[in-house]
Amino acid sequence: LLYNNGTVCDDSFNENSANAICREMGFDRQTSWSSITTWPIQYQYEITLDDVTCDRGAAWESCSYVESHNCGHTEDVFLTCNARPQFLLVDENGNRIRNGGTLGLLLYDDGT
């Protein structure tokens, strides 16, 4: 997981944080997160985010975090978001609606 071209530390990170970030990236929710993996590529990046705290169901804008850290790369967050949301809104041309306030056709997508 990268933020501002750097990695994210796991201090205070939890499922609420993971869900808020997945939603910010256009996914419905997180399916898993961990900080037990290390890849050589991590060391090419600075750690740019720490102490990410979000309330349950919160949008990213309401989460708190700091852009300094007291972490090592063994604490970098690895995040898996669901591949596709189950419900989608599309406009009259079939384009996915990503912003609120627009009338759209509700579709159910089971991922198959």
Secondary structure, 3 states (H helix, E strand, C coil): CEECCEEEECCCCCHHHHHHHHHHCCCCCEEEEECCCCCHHHHHCEEEEEEEECCCCCCHHHCEEECCCCCCHHHECEEEECCCCCEEEECCCCCECCCCCCCCEEEECCCC
